[in-house]
């Protein structure tokens, strides 16, 4: 006697639930192991995703770039809002202008250097090379903060602030450049220089204004609404996602609006901030696990060897040329010494955003994007391995061991890094000269 079709459907559903839960459990366990050996935790999530994918043990075939883009947008919204929530206003005062220059002009310089170099080395047209440069440009300084927090490296406070604020501000610039260059690639001459400048100003100003307004309204509602902490946290998550979506619909920067809204919300709340930050800490980890597992599932490992030479060359150009040029050009005018700029350069790990941006061409034509997606994936993994595993010895080599005086010209000792984000009770106080 054959089983009812409903039974098969339910069994398949239960298996999916078990697999999803097991992947989450293994992600945490493997992530803890990676932390103990000093490796970037994000590599563990990526690796598990690849092992579970079409070439892996579970053989899960996932090729839906539209679903991946939606999932990635929600996950990055949570991550950015959490970053803003944990960024005190004093931190912005300490590092806003150098971080802003690094997140805008620095991204543009990185794009140009990578694009021009890749075009010359690989002998491909300049525009596609510039697209790859724009996609690879954003950093994941949050990953560096986590690594430094466990290494007890004495890094100047102002430099840490620059790295943290940069990671929240450079995504919008990369998104803008990626869409602009793709538009020029599809329709050459369709965008003038003036139109590009006005579009950039409109997107950034609109995102900042929307974020300020949304953060003020959200914090005002939370201060007056009689609601328990658990439900308030859910309310804030839903509001953050809504802020991102509205900003994108208005053709402004959703990432910038979300980050700014998080900063304003955190600055205006007091009693509820501790509960919110604790909730978002766990939710942020969940978002990163889901995001990187999904990225690992999307990749087909047996297709990667063909792209390794180009990706390795691109990674070398990015790490050894483009990032240093951008960092030294942007930080030197603000009095950062050569060793500080060198550490900031080496701390430019790549994370989820470059892979997320490589989805965009695939939304139109997945086949055309296979090469770009694979190359960017390898670049991110190589960056996490090379820079992530060597950030501690690099910092010590540059003279940032605990108790050593970094070269910043003010004679004050740097403080060891103790937390990836300043907790509410430890928010930085300073006049902007304490490095």
Helices and strands as residue ranges (DSSP letters): H 5-36, H 41-52, H 65-85, H 89-122, H 126-137, H 141-151, E 154-155, H 157-186, H 193-224, H 229-249, H 254-268, H 273-298, G 301-303, H 305-317, I 318-322, H 323-331, G 332-334, H 338-346, H 352-357, H 359-364, H 370-397, E 415-416, G 424-426
